[in-house]
């Protein structure tokens, strides 16, 4: 079975596609082989497919040549189309950056994508995200394509029924509590509350395997230490992030990491520096950090936090930024009781 066939089958297995349904595929020209497999699979189920296709070269020209006032145009016609769409398959197949682009202009361009994601969420449309290890995606993360493909294949090949059970059990346990304390090996501590917030499991990503929630935004206090902070796909070194009443107020660490993070924040808008997410990875097929968040955040025993947007999964933050930091090796307590010890769940110890 080809890699594209396996990814398409995994994506369609997560959707209950019925004859007559319409499935909207979002991808770029890097994924033509996967688009073909998905379209054929959808058609075999008696359903219809339609396509939203991006071109990196066109994105680059738009970012350079389109007037400022038109960069953030919202595709209202596509938002209306969603009423006739039964499911969306979103393919991540390139880094999302635009070469030589002004960061502020690139952020303005994100308004189109954010509007689509928000409308899918508002209409509660089934939405599957597939990470496709294309040459473009591998190049962005400075990886050989076969190495990236192997990492994704290993995460997709796990026993999904068992993984879903594990996610459900951890979700149940978290729902019995409301306070999280994350302790770094160096002793730094970050405290969060998720009282009244939804605890979610990720069963609609390929690969999948995390439990996550939007913490109460004003509740984050303390510091988290990230030994390997990946920013724009690269390991930028050590970061220390300090939070007061939910807001990021202290940034320290390697010169490169601090500089890159400050530049990212300077180009973003809205609640860009507010706590947005806390999550726990549970996929045993993810063996090492790559910088690819959609894979890394599934690593068994790792935790991740994010700043920025979280309105589409239970929070209140509005921003054109959602920035994740994946951190292995942490100890996590819920209401004072150990949940993870130095990156290992109790069942592993």
N, C-alpha and C positions, 0 to 999 in steps of 0.2 A: 504494500500500500504506500503510495507517495505521501510526502509530508503534507501537501495541500489537501489530499483526500482525507487524511487523518484529522486535520484541523477542521475541515468542513463538517465531517461526521460528528466531531465533538461539539461543534457549535450547534448543529441542528438537533443533536440529542438533548440539548438543554431547552429547546423550544417545542411547544406542542403545536406544530404546524398542521393545519387542517386544510382539506381541499377548498379552494376558493380564497384562502388567505392571501394577503399581500405582504411580502417581506422586503423591507428597504435595506439595502446593503450600502454602507458608507466605507469607502476605501480610496486608495490612490492607485495610480498606474503601476506602482511597484507590486501590486497584488493581483495582477490579471489572471494568474493561474488559480489562485484561491477563489477569486470571483467566479471563474468558470465552474469550479467544483461546487460552490455554494448554489449557483444558479441552477445547475443540473439537479442537485439534490432537492432543491425546493420544488422544481418542476416535477420530479418523480413523486413528490408527495401531493401532487394535484394543486399546488399553490402557484402564485405569481411572484415574480421578483422585479424590483426596480433598483436603480443604482444612482448614488451620489458619488461622483468620481473627482478626485483632486489631482492636480499636477504640480509637482514641486517647482518646476520652472515658471508656471503661471503664478504661483504664490509669490515667488521672488519678484516677478515683474509687478504684480499688484502692490506689493509692499514698497517698491521703489517709485512707481509711476502714478498710482491712484491718488487724487487729492485727499488731504487729511479728512475733510468733512464726509468723505464717502467710504473711508476705510472700515468704519464700524456699522455699515448698513445691515439691518436685520432682515433676513429672508422671510418676510411675512407670508409669502405664497407657500413656502415649504412648511411653515408652521401650520397653515390651514390644511395642507395635504395630509398631515399626520392623523387627521380624523379618519382617513380611509386606509391607514397603515395598521397592520395587525402586529408587527414585530419589527425590530431594528437589529441588524448585525453590524457592529462597528469594528473595523479592522485597524489595529495599530501596526503600521508597517514602515514608518520613518520617524525621525526624531522630532519633527514638529517645528524645528528652527528654520529660519530663513537666512541664508548666507548673506552677510554684509548688511543685514537689516537694522534699522534704528529700533532699539528695544521698545520704545514708546509706540511706534507705528505698528510693530508686530503685536503688541498687546491690544491695540485698538481693533486689529483684524480678528482677534479672538472673540469679539462680541457676537459674531455670526454663529460660531460653534457653540458658545455658551447658551445662546437663545434656543438652539435646537435641542441641546441636552436638557435644558430646563423644561421645554415643552413635552419632550418624551416622558420625563418624570411626572409632570403635572397631569398628563393623560394616562399615566400608569401603563404605558406600553411595555411589553416584554422587550428587554434590551440586553443583548449579549455582546461582550467585548472580547475580541480575539487578537492575541499578539502573534503576528506573523513574522518569523525570523528572516526577513528579506536582507539582501546585501546592503540596502540603504540603512536599515535599522541597525545592523551589525556595525557598519562604518561609524554611525553616530556614537556608538558605545565603545569604539576602539576594540572590537572583538572580531575574530574570524567568524564568518557566517556559519560554518559548521559547528563551531563551539557554541554560538548562541542557539542554533537549531537544536543541538544536543541538550542544552539546558532546558529549553522549552518542552522538548519531547519528553524528557524525564519527569517534568512536572505534570504533563498531560496524561502520562501513562500510569499514574497511581490508581489505586482502587477508589473510585469516586464514591461508591456507596459507603465505604468505611469512612472516607474523608467527610462526607455529609453528616454521618452520625457523630463524628468527633466535633464538627462545627456546632451541631445542635446541642450537644452536651455542654460545650463551653458557653454557648449562648444562654442556656438555662442557668448555669452557675452564675454568670455575670448578672443575670436578671434578678438574682437573689440579693444583690448588693447595689451600692450606688457610689462608692468612693474608690478611686484607684491611686496607688502610690507607686511610682516607677523609681527604682533605685539603681544608679549606675555602679559599676565595680569600684569607682573612685569615691563613692559615698554621696555624690550629688543626688538630690531627690526632687521629683516633680509630682505634685498632687493635683488630681482632677476629680470632679464630680460629674456623674452622668445621671443624676436623679431625674426621673421623669422623661428620660430620653430613650429612643428606640435602639435596641441592640440588634444589629443585622448580621446575616451570614452571606458570604459571597458564593452563590451557586451559579452565577451567570457570567463568569469570566472563563476564558480559555487561555492559560490554565487558571484554576480557581483555588480557593482555600484560605479564607480569612474571616474573622469575626471583627466587627468594627462598630463604632458609634460616633456621634457628634457630642462631645462633652458640653456641659453647660459652659458657655463661652467665658463667663466672668470667673470661673472656678480655678483656672490654671495658675498655680503658684509654685515657684521653685525653679530648678535648673535641670536640664537634661544634657548629657555629654554624648556626642556622636563622634566616634573615633574615625569613621570613614564617611564623611558627608558627600554624597554624590549630588553635584549641581550641574545642570545641563549635560547630564550623561557622563560626567568625569568625576573621579575621586579627587575632591578638593582638599582633603585632609580633615583635621580635627575641628569640630565646632562645639561651642558651649552656648546653649540658648537659655536665657533666663526669662521667666514669665512673672508678671505681677497682675493679678486680677484678670487673667486671660490674655493680656497683651504682651507681645514680645518686646521687652525693654532692654535686654542685655545680649550682645553678640560678641563672643570672643573665640579665639582659636587661631588656626593658621592664617597667615596674611592672605593667602589665596582664597580660602573659604570665606573669610569675613568680607573681602572685597567683592566676591561674586554674589554673595547673599545680599549685600547692601545694594548692588546694582540691580538685582532682580526685584527687590522691594521698591526701589526708586522708579522702576518702569511699570509697576502695578498700581491698581486703584482699589478703592473700597476697603473692606475689612481685611486687608492683605496681611496684617501683622497680628491677627487674632487666632487663638487656638481653634482648630477646625475638626480634628479627628484624632481618635485613639483606636488602634487596631492591633490584632494579634494574628500572626501567620501560623498556619496549621498544615501546610502541604509538605509531606516528607520527601517529595521529589525535588525540592529546591535545595541545592547543596551549598551554594556560595553566592555572595553578593556580586551582581554584575553592573549595577547602576540603573538597570531597567526596572523601574518601580513596579510596574504591573506584574513582574515576576518576583522581585526581591521581597515585596511585602507579604508574599505567601510563604516565605521560609519558616519552617516549623520552629516554634519557640521564639521567633523574633517579634519585636513590637515596632509599631510605627506611629509617629504623630505627624500631623499636618497643620499648616497655617493657611488662612485664606478662606475660600468659598466652602460652605457646607450646607447651604440651604436645600440642596436636592437630596439630602439623606438625613434630615431631621434637625438641622441647626438653623441659625438665623443669619449667618454671615453672607454678605453679598460682595463678590470680588471677581476680578478677571484672573485671579491667581489661586491655584490650589497646589501647594508645595509639600510633598511628603519627605520624611526622613526615616529610613529603616534602620533600626538599631538592634543587633543581636546581643546576647549575653547579659540582658538586664534581669533584675529581680523585681517581680510585680506582686503587690499586695492588693487585695480587695477587702475593704473595711477591716484592715489589719491582718487578714489571713493570707498566707502565701498562695499565689496562683501560678507563678513561674519563678523558678530559682535558677539564677545565672543562665537564663536562656533555655532551661529545660522544664517541661511540664511534669507534674507529679507522676504521670503514667510512664515517663521515660526514666525517672530516677530509680 
